[in-house]
Amino acid sequence: MILRLLFPIFLMLTVFLLLIQTLNLTKFEANGTIGSGFLPMALAFLLIILLAMESFSVFSNESKKETKETKGTANNLSQQLLFMGLIILTLIMVNVLGMLISLGLFIFVVLFKMEKRSLINSAFFSLISIFILYITFVKLLSISFPMGLLD
């Protein structure tokens, strides 16, 4: 039960740290458009609520039935720890490399290392994802991202 609660609680704390970082960003620009801090703050609130519901669900389901440990527990724990480390590294690198580069590297590493996709498939999917994010948020919605090295 502790292992199943560890991951949503960790993600909730990580998203809370992201929420704290977004408090420094502008929510609305002077001309009335949405600023760079609005969407991350809204998503952080939504994720915290969903992760709290998931934690409660895991806690209530696990308390009703007794579970036995499986062989894959050590592998699951290492995968979860790798994912947690990647999230922390990505959040740290957003201010240095920028949001787009950090998310691109995050997607690439998750696909290549955790999902065991090919190098070319992982690179292609991460580039397409970043391109879609850029077009959607920067060009269509006029929401700026922290650009880091791209400034």
N, C-alpha and C positions, 0 to 999 in steps of 0.2 A: 504494500500500500504506500509506503514512503517513497518508493521509486516512482510510482505513478503520480504522486502528488508533487514530487520534486520539480519535474519539468514545467507544469503550468505555473507553479509558484515562482520559479526562476524567470519564466517569460513575463509574468506579471511585474516583477521587480525591474526587469530590463525595460519594459515598456514604460514603467513609471519614471525611470531615468531619462528615457527619450522624451517623455512629457515635460520633465523639468527643463531639458534642453530647448524645447520648443517655446517655452515661456519668454525667451530672449528674442524670438523672431516676431516680426510684425504680423498681426492677424489680418489687418485690412490696410491697404495703401491709402494715400491721401486722396486719390481720385475715386475711391469707393470700391476698387477691385479687391479681390481676395489676395492677401499677402502670403508670403512663403511659410508662415507659421500656422495658418489656419488648418490646412488639411492634415499635417502631422499631429496636431493637437486633437482634432476630431477623431482621427484613427486611433490615437493612443487611448482616448477615453473609451472608444468602442472595444478595443482589444482588452483593456483592463476589465471591463464588464464581462466580456465573453470568457476570459480566462478565469475570472472569479466563479462564473457559473460552471465551468469545466471542473475546477477544483472542488466545488461543492458536490458536483455529480460524482466524481471519482471517490470522494470521501464517503458519500452516502451509499454508493454501490458496494464499496469495499467493506464497509462496516456490516452490511447485511449478509455477506457470504465470506467464507474463509477461502483464500486462494493459496495455491501451492506454488513454490518457486519453480521456474522452468530453466532449461539449459541456456536459453537465449538471453537470460537476464544480464549477464556480464556484457554481451555484445550490445544489447539495447542501451545499457548504461554508458558504454564507450561512445556509441553513436549520439546519445543525448548530450554527453559532455563535449564532444566535438562540435555539435550544433550550437550549444551554449557559448563555447569559446569563439566560434565564428560570428555569432551575433554581437558579442562584446567587442570583438576586433572591428567589425563593420561599423558599429556605433562610434568607436574611437576614431576610425579613419574617415568618417564623413566630414569632419572639420578640416582634415588635412588634404585628402584626395578629392573630396567633393562627393555629393550624393550619388551621382550617376556612376562614377568609376567604382565607388565602394560597393554599390548594389550589384554592379556587373561582376566584380570579383567574387562577391558573396554567392551569387547565382552560379557562377562557373564552378567554384569549389564545391558547393553542395551537390551539383549535378555530377561532377567528375569523381569526387571522393566518396560521397555518401550514396548516391544513386547508381554509381558504377557505369555512367554513360561514357561514350567515347570522347576523346579530347576534342575532336572536330564538332561533334554534336553538342557538347557542353558549351564550346566557344560560340558556335552559331546561335544557340538558343539564348545565351546571355546577351550577345550583341543585339539580337532582335528584340529582346525584352527591354533593354535600355533604350533602343531606338523608339519603341512604342511609348515608353514612359516619357521620353523627351518630347516627342510630338504631341502627346496627349496633354501633359501638364504645362510645359513651357510654351509651346506654340499655340495650342488650341485654347487652353484655359488661362494662359498668361500667369501661371503660378511659378515663381522662381524657386530653384533649389539652391542649397549651399553648393558652390561650384569648386571650392578648394583650389587646386592647381590650375583649373581652367579659367580662373579670373584673370 
